[in-house]
Amino acid sequence: MKRLTNCRVRRVPKFPGPAAWNAILPWQAPPRQLEENITADFAVIGAGFAGLSAARRLSQLNPGARTAVLEAARIAEGPAGRNSGFMIDLPHDLSSDNYSGNGKDDRRQIRLNRTGIDFARGAAEEYRMDRETFDPCGKINAAASEAGHRQNVAFGQHLTKLGEPSELLDADAMKALTGTGFYHSGLHTPHAVIIQPAAYIRALADGLSPVIQLYENSPVTSLQRTANTWMLKTPHGSIETPKVILAVNGHAESFGFFKRRLMHVFTYASMTDVLTQRQITALGGEPRWAVTPADPMGVTVRRINGTGGDRIIVRSRFSYNPSMQASDAYLKNIAGVHRKKFLDRFPMLSDVGMEFCWGGHLCLSWNNVPAFGEIDEGIYAACCQNGLGTAKGTLSGLAAAELCSGVSSETVTALQNEAQPSRLPPEPFAWLGANASLRWKEWRAGRE
């Protein structure tokens, strides 16, 4: 356990491009900033999936306790509003060659992922989220090549061995769903949940508002140990508290923890203009669907309708950025890549423009484990979700709340029994190796 007496936070998050999922939602109320010096029983740093899940679990375990949540930006403007919106229960290692794992560990990961999803489902029911926000419809791995189809078949066989259901969809079924003949097959698995991530996070924050104090645009700039409490300072105020949950994913390193043990990866997406009725007719297919690629390094595609209009989202390309920043020039280049990927799949929509292009920061560890547990006296980490920020973020947040409340659970034990994130190779070798590996895997994914 690291012993920290005083830490000046090295940097605050910077987000490339707009958070499109949030931008298409209705107006938000003005933010409440921390502008005074207060005390709290618990403080949660970060108001994404992990942070708000931690706050909800704290409210369940400690009714009447004072819980303060600090968010550096606006709700749903950070990574929570920038992901693809899949709460995935099954093995989904972005760094692997395929999604088939080793059996025993897969069963454990499935059980843990579903614990997170069930907690999110409880929040969706309690706060009356609609199907557009939280849809337990399962997900589809889409194959755009014979190689991808073989990966789907192999993954389906692996799931059968695990006792997990799946359904292989042929090319006709995929065209009826998506409107495009681009896909050879799809593997539907029924227990994943598809969300509108910004709507979910905003609804979760609104639902928690009676029992927590939420402060936006209030980045923590320093942590200081004072006797038996921590002093968290922001630009205009402070919180004194005995217990802190650090739910900032890769930015745990900015607070002085897990140095050289976290890989900072950006993934990128674009969202179309609202489709006209003529374009909707030309496309055909169902009005709402979501597919992940058969190859982990392929292209994720979603079609949405409802709030914000009928649109298509394309997510593609990864980059390793130890600086935790991505440049505007790189984002502009990525927008061109997304345009090509979009036209490959939807040539009938050549006149459709892209309204938004953005990047989102995710965090991986070299050995694919979380950064979890009591990392200093009274500081609990719920970080490093390894590319599954929705399900695993929810899981780590609720587990961190249980741990700092002194509650034993299977989830806490399972996460505590994980190895610590292993040390990365020195720079620039890590940067060169990671980005070369990403480009190679994207090239190998080909049509996927």
N, C-alpha and C positions, 0 to 999 in steps of 0.2 A: 504494500500500500504506500503510495507516494505521500510525503508530508509536505504540505504547502502552507506557507504563512502569508505570503503576499504575491499576487499574480496580476500583472497588467495584461489584459487581453490584447493579443498581437494584432488582430484584424477583425473586422466585422464583415458579414456576408455581402458579396456583390453579385448581382444576378444579370446574366446576359439576356437581353431581350425582355419582352413583356411576359407576364404570367397569363397566357391567353385564357386558360380555364376560368380565371378570376375576372378577366376583362369582359367576358361575354355574360357575366352574371349582373343582376340589378345592382343599383347603387348601394354602397356600404355606408353605415353611420360613421361620423368622424371618429378617429382613433382617440383612445384615452391613453395619454402618456404618463409615465411615472414622474411626478414633479414635486415629490415630497419625500421625507424620510420616514419609513414605516417599519413595523416589525411583522413577522409572519411565522407560523409554525412550520410551514414548508414553502420553499421557493422552487419553481420549475423554470429552467432557462430553455426557451424554445417552445413555440406553440404550433408545432407540426403534429404528425401522427403520434410520435412518441410522447411529446410534451403534453398534449391535450389528453391522451389516453392515461398518462400518469396522473394528471390532475383529476380525471374522472374517478380513477381507482382510489386515489387519496380521499376524495369526498365520500366514497362508499365505506372505506375503512376507518375514517376519522371524522365522523359527522360533527360539525361545529368547529372544526379546525380552520384556521386562517391559512389559505393557500393562495399564493401570488404567482402568476405566470408572466414571464417577461419575454416579449417577442421583439427581435431587432427591427423588423419591418412591419408591414401590415399583415393581418391574417390572410393566408393563402397567396401571398406574393412570393414567398420563398419556395423551396423544393416541394413542399406539400401541394402547391398549386401548379407544379410544373411536370409532374410525372404522368404516366400514361393511364393511370386509373385502374390497374389490375390488382385485386387482392387475390394472390395466387396461393393455393394450398399445397400444390405438388412441388417436387424438386424443380428448381429453376435457377441453376447456377450459370450466371452470365459468362463466366470464364471457362466453362466446360465446352467440350466438343459437341455434346448433345445433352438432353435433360435426364437421361438414364443414369442413376447413381449406383449405390452399392447395396441396396436392399435394406439392411438393418438400420443404417443411418437415415435412409429415406423415410422409413416408417416413423422414426423419431421426429424428423423435420416436418413431416406432414402433420403429425399430432400437434406440434408446437405452432405451426402456421395456422392451423384450424382453431387453436385456442385464441390467437390474435383476431382471426376473422369472426369468431363467435362473440368476442368482446365488442368488436365494431358493430356486429349485428344487433347486439343488445342496445348500443347507443342509437342506432338507426331506428329501432322500434320505440325506444323511450322518447326520442326527440322527433318522432313522426316524419322521418325523411321519406321522400317519395321514391318511386322506382327509377326516376331519372338520376337521382343522387346516389342511390344504393340499390343495385340490381343483382340479386343472387341467381344469375342466369347461366353460370359456368363460363368457360372460355374455349376458344378454338386455336389450336396450333395450325397455321396455314402453310401448306407446302406449295412452292412455286416451281418446283423441278422434280425430276425423278429421284434425285438424291434426297431432296427434302421429304418426298413421299416415303422413301425408305426409312428416313429418320422417324417419321410419324408412325409407321408400322412397328418399328423397333420399340418406340416409346410406349405404344399401346400394348405391346406384348409384355414389356417390363411392368406396366401398371397392372396387367392381369395377374402377374406373379405376386404382386403386392396385395391383390384382392381389391383393387381400385377399378371402378367402372370407367369406360370410355367408349366413344362411338366414332368410327371412321366414316367421314363424309366423302363422297366421290366428287369429281369435277363438276357435274351437273348440280349437285346440291350446293356446292360452294358458289357457283354462279347465281343460283336462285337466291342465295343469301346476300352476296356482295354486289351483284350486278355485273361483275367482270369475269371474263374467262381466263384470267391470269393464273388462277390457282388449280393445281392438280388434285389436291385433296385437303381435308381438314380433319383434325382429331379433336373432337369435343370432349371436354371433361367437365362434370356437372357441378363441382363444389366451389369453384372460384366465384368471386363477386366482382362485378364491374361498377365502378363509381365515377361520378363527376368529382374529381378530387377537391377542387376549390369549394364546390357546394357542400361537400361532406365536411370539410374542415370548418367552414363558416357555420354550418348547422351545429356541429359539435361545440364550437365556441359559444354560440348563442344558447345552447342547451345548458351549458355549464355556468352561464353568467350569474345565476342566483347564488352559487356556492363557491365561486372563486373570484379573485381580483385579477383581471387580465389587463396588461399594459402593453400597447403596441408602440412601434417606433421608439423602443426603449432598450437599446443594446447594452449588455453588461460590458463595462469597460475595465473593471478590476474586481478581484476577489481578495478579501483580506480576512485573516483569522483574528478574532478578538475574543479571548478567553474561550468560552464554550459555544460561540456562535460564529457565523460567517457574515461579513459585510459585503453586499453586492452593490457596487456603484454603477449608476447609469449617468448619462450626460446631465440630467436635471434632478436626480433623486437617488435614494438608496433603500435597500431592504436589509434588515438584520434578521437572521434566521438560523436555527440550529441545524437544519437539514436542507440540502440542495440536490435537486435532480438535474443533471446535465443532459439535456435532450437536444443536442445540436449536431448530431451525426459527425461528419468529418471535422467540424469546427471545434471538436474537443481538443484537437492539436493546438488551436489558437489560444486555448486556456492553459496550455502547458502540459497536457496529458497525452499519452500514447505517441510521444514524439518519434517520428520516423517509423511508425507502425501502421499508418493509415494511407490508403491509396485514394487520391482525390480524382475522381473520374467525372467528366461531364457527358451527358447524353443530350441529344438535340431533337427538336420536333418543330413541325410547321402545321398551321391550321388554315384551311381555306376560307375564302369569303363565304357568306351565306349563299347556298345554292338556290338558284331560281327554280320555279316550277318546271320550266322547260328542261333545265339541267337534271332535275330529279327524275323526270320522265325518261330522259336519254340514258341515265344510269340504270334505272330499275333496281331490283333487289329490295331488301328490307330496309326500313328507315333507321334502324339502330342495330349495330353489330360491332364486334371487336375481335381482332385476331392478333396473336403473337406469332412470330416466325418459327418455322420448324427448326431452323438453325438459330442458336442463341444470338448470333451477330447479324441476323437479318433485319427486316423492316417490320415494325409494328404499325398496324393501321386500324383506325376506328372511324365509324360513321355515327354521328349523333344527330338528334333532332329534339325540338322542344325549346327550352330557354336558350336564347342565343342563336336560334335558327338551325337549319340543316347544314351540316358541315362535315368535312373529312379531315382527319388528323393523321399525319405521317411522322413516325419517329424512326430516325436512322442516324448512325454514326456515333462513335465514342471517342473521347480524347482524354489522356491522362495529363492533368494539370496540377502539379504540386503547389502552384501559387494560389490555388482555389479561385482562379479567375480565368475567363475566356474572353478573347478580344472581339471587338465589333467586326473586325476584318474577317476573322475566322467564321463568325456567325453569318456574315454575308455570303461567304463561300458555301457554307452548309445549306443555306437557303436554295442555292442552285442545285445542290445534290438532291435535296428533297423534291424540288420541282421535277427533276428527271425521274425519280422513283415514283412520283405521283402519276406522271404521264405514262410510264411503263404499265401501270396498273389500270389507269382510267383514260385511255386515249379518247374516249367519247366526251371527255370533259376538258378538252384542250383550251377552252376559253375561260376556265375557272382560275381565278387568281388566288394567291396566298396572302391572307391578311396579317398573319402573325408568324414569327419564327423566334424560337427561344432556346435557351439551354438550361439544364437543371443539374445541380451538383449532387452526385451520389458518392457513397463511401464504401470501399472494399478493403478487406484485409488480405494479406498474401496467403494466409491459410484458411480463408473463408469462415472466420469466426467473428462473433460480435465483440464490441468493446463494452463490457457490462460489468456491473458490480460496484462495491464500495471502493473507490479509488483514492480517497483520502477520508479522514475522519469527518463523517457527516456529508460527504459528497458522493453521489451515486450516479454512475454513467448508464445511459440508455442510448448507446451510439453504435455506429457502423452496422448498417442493415444489409450490406452486401447485395444491393440492387433490388431488394424487395422491401422498399421503405414503407409501403402501406401495411402489409400483414406483419412483417417483422418489427417495424417501428411501433405498431400498436402493441405487439407482444412485449417488446423490451420496455415500453413505457409502463404497462400495467405491472410487469415484474419488478421494475425499479421501485414503484410505489409500494408494492408488497414488502420488498426487502427493507426499505427505509422505515416502514411501519412495524417491522418486527414480525411479519406474517410469513410462515413457512408455506410453501406450495411446490407442486411438481415443476411448475414453470421456473420458479426461482432456482430450484436445485439444478434443473437441466441447464440453464444459462450459466450458473456459477461453475458447473462442471466442464464447461468449454475451456479449451486452451486460451491463453492470451494471444492477441494479435502478434504475429511474428515480425521481427525487424526487417525493414526493406533494404535492398541493396543501396549503396551510396549513390548520390547524384553525381554526374548526369547519367550514370548507367541505368538507374531505375527508369528515368524518363525515356531514354533511347529504347530500352528493352520493352517497356510497357507499350509505347506507341507503335513500335515495330510489330509487336504481337497483335495489337488491335487491328492494324492495317492488314496484316496477313490473314487474320481470321475473317475480316470483312471481305477481302478478296476471295477467300476460299468459299465463303457463303454464297458467292455468285448471285444467281437470279433471286435467291431468297431475300 
